[in-house]
Amino acid sequence: MFDFFQNNLAITAAIFALGGVILSALVSLIISRSSLFIMAVTAERSKWIDKLRENIAELLGTCSAIHLTKEQNTPEVIAKKEKADRLIALITMQLNPDNEIDANMIALLRELPVSAEKNGNYRKLEAKFIHHAQFLLKKEWEKVKTEAMGTIFSIFRCRLRKEKELVTRYKKFRNKMK
């Protein structure tokens, strides 16, 4: 068998060339599918981040309006409370209760409109919620950047280290806020 390939170098070269073409096509297919997946996930995560940011801003604006209103039982304030409840449900569904930052935000979400109505320490609670949201949005943005780089490049770049540093900073913040 080995003699056949030695005696027929043209056929041997053609077999190696065919193998190279097939291997090249497979690698190209894998890379293109991976790129498509990365682009889709990155685009959707970016949309999710923007929508979450908008919903949080709208909720905080609504709660602030409730907080600044003296009379709490007017139809206008009742409509704002309903809007706040709808936004709380929407934001809660956008968050992951298994993630520590998200779970802390979910807990604070329920307190915001109650604190806004009572004119208690609403601004302090609002600032605490905003800090949690900033950490979450930063962490998610780091994920987008890592995903956009692709698997191989993200290993060489230190994105994972950056995410770990962010988590460490968040834990220090959380402990300080308790």
C-alpha distance (Angstrom), angle and dihedral (degrees) to the residues before:
residue distance angle dihedral
M1 . . .
F2 3.80 . .
D3 3.82 89.4 .
F4 3.80 89.8 56.2
F5 3.83 91.3 59.7
Q6 3.80 92.1 44.3
N7 3.79 92.1 51.4
N8 3.82 95.0 43.8
L9 3.78 104.4 48.4
A10 3.81 93.1 162.1
I11 3.81 91.8 58.5
T12 3.82 90.7 45.0
A13 3.80 90.9 51.6
A14 3.82 90.9 47.7
I15 3.83 91.5 51.4
F16 3.81 91.5 50.2
A17 3.80 90.9 46.7
L18 3.81 91.2 49.9
G19 3.81 90.0 49.0
G20 3.81 90.0 50.4
V21 3.81 91.9 49.8
I22 3.82 92.2 49.3
L23 3.81 92.1 47.2
S24 3.80 91.1 47.5
A25 3.81 91.2 50.3
L26 3.81 91.7 50.2
V27 3.79 93.1 49.2
S28 3.80 90.3 47.6
L29 3.82 91.2 50.3
I30 3.80 92.6 49.7
I31 3.81 92.6 48.3
S32 3.81 94.0 47.4
R33 3.81 92.7 49.2
S34 3.78 90.4 47.5
S35 3.82 91.0 49.6
L36 3.80 91.7 49.5
F37 3.79 91.3 50.3
I38 3.80 92.5 47.3
M39 3.81 92.0 49.2
A40 3.82 92.2 49.3
V41 3.80 94.9 47.2
T42 3.80 93.3 44.1
A43 3.81 92.5 49.2
E44 3.80 92.9 48.5
R45 3.80 93.4 45.9
S46 3.82 89.9 50.5
K47 3.82 90.6 51.4
W48 3.81 90.1 47.9
I49 3.82 91.5 51.1
D50 3.82 91.6 50.1
K51 3.81 93.2 47.1
L52 3.81 92.2 47.1
R53 3.82 90.6 49.7
E54 3.83 90.5 50.0
N55 3.81 93.0 48.1
I56 3.81 92.3 48.5
A57 3.81 92.0 49.0
E58 3.80 91.0 48.1
L59 3.82 92.1 48.7
L60 3.80 92.9 49.0
G61 3.80 90.7 47.8
T62 3.80 90.8 50.7
C63 3.81 92.8 47.0
S64 3.81 90.3 47.8
A65 3.80 89.8 52.8
I66 3.81 89.4 51.2
H67 3.81 89.9 47.5
L68 3.81 93.3 52.3
T69 3.82 94.5 48.2
K70 3.79 115.9 96.5
E71 3.82 98.6 -161.0
Q72 3.81 109.4 56.3
N73 3.83 100.9 -173.7
T74 3.81 101.4 61.4
P75 3.82 118.4 118.5
E76 3.81 89.6 -114.1
V77 3.82 93.1 55.5
I78 3.81 92.0 43.6
A79 3.82 88.5 54.0
K80 3.82 89.5 50.5
K81 3.81 90.7 50.4
E82 3.80 89.7 51.7
K83 3.79 90.0 48.9
A84 3.82 90.0 50.0
D85 3.82 90.5 50.8
R86 3.80 90.9 50.9
L87 3.81 91.5 48.7
I88 3.80 91.5 47.9
A89 3.80 90.0 53.9
L90 3.80 91.1 46.8
I91 3.81 94.4 48.4
T92 3.81 91.3 45.0
M93 3.81 89.6 55.6
Q94 3.81 90.1 50.1
L95 3.80 91.8 55.1
N96 3.80 130.6 77.1
P97 3.82 111.9 -125.6
D98 3.82 89.9 -159.3
N99 3.82 91.8 62.0
E100 3.81 114.6 84.5
I101 3.80 97.3 -136.2
D102 3.80 92.3 45.2
A103 3.82 92.2 48.1
N104 3.82 90.8 52.2
M105 3.80 90.0 50.1
I106 3.82 91.5 49.8
A107 3.81 89.8 52.8
L108 3.81 91.3 50.2
L109 3.81 92.9 45.6
R110 3.80 92.0 69.0
E111 3.80 91.7 50.8
L112 3.81 97.4 51.3
P113 3.83 101.4 76.4
V114 3.82 92.7 39.1
S115 3.79 90.8 52.1
A116 3.81 90.8 45.0
E117 3.83 91.1 54.9
K118 3.79 95.3 47.5
N119 3.82 94.0 48.7
G120 3.78 87.7 -135.0
N121 3.77 122.3 129.2
Y122 3.80 94.0 -30.8
R123 3.83 96.0 138.5
K124 3.79 91.8 52.1
L125 3.81 91.2 49.4
E126 3.81 90.3 45.6
A127 3.82 91.2 53.0
K128 3.81 90.6 48.5
F129 3.82 90.9 50.7
I130 3.81 91.7 47.9
H131 3.81 90.8 52.7
H132 3.81 91.1 51.8
A133 3.81 89.8 48.0
Q134 3.80 91.6 49.7
F135 3.80 91.3 53.6
L136 3.80 91.3 47.9
L137 3.80 94.2 48.1
K138 3.81 92.0 46.5
K139 3.81 91.6 49.4
E140 3.81 91.5 49.4
W141 3.80 91.7 47.2
E142 3.81 89.6 53.2
K143 3.83 87.5 53.4
V144 3.80 90.1 52.7
K145 3.79 91.4 52.0
T146 3.80 91.7 47.3
E147 3.81 92.6 48.7
A148 3.79 91.9 47.2
M149 3.80 90.7 55.7
G150 3.79 92.4 56.2
T151 3.76 128.8 -129.6
I152 3.78 100.6 -70.2
F153 3.79 97.0 45.6
S154 3.80 93.5 44.8
I155 3.79 89.1 58.5
F156 3.79 92.1 54.7
R157 3.77 94.0 43.1
C158 3.76 115.5 64.5
R159 3.80 99.0 -121.0
L160 3.79 92.4 129.7
R161 3.79 90.0 54.9
K162 3.79 89.7 50.3
E163 3.81 90.8 52.0
K164 3.82 91.0 49.5
E165 3.81 89.7 51.2
L166 3.80 89.5 51.6
V167 3.81 91.3 50.9
T168 3.81 90.1 49.5
R169 3.81 90.8 50.7
Y170 3.81 89.7 48.5
K171 3.80 92.4 52.0
K172 3.81 90.4 51.1
F173 3.81 89.5 49.4
R174 3.81 92.3 47.5
N175 3.79 92.5 50.2
K176 3.80 90.8 48.8
M177 3.83 91.1 51.3
K178 3.82 94.3 53.3
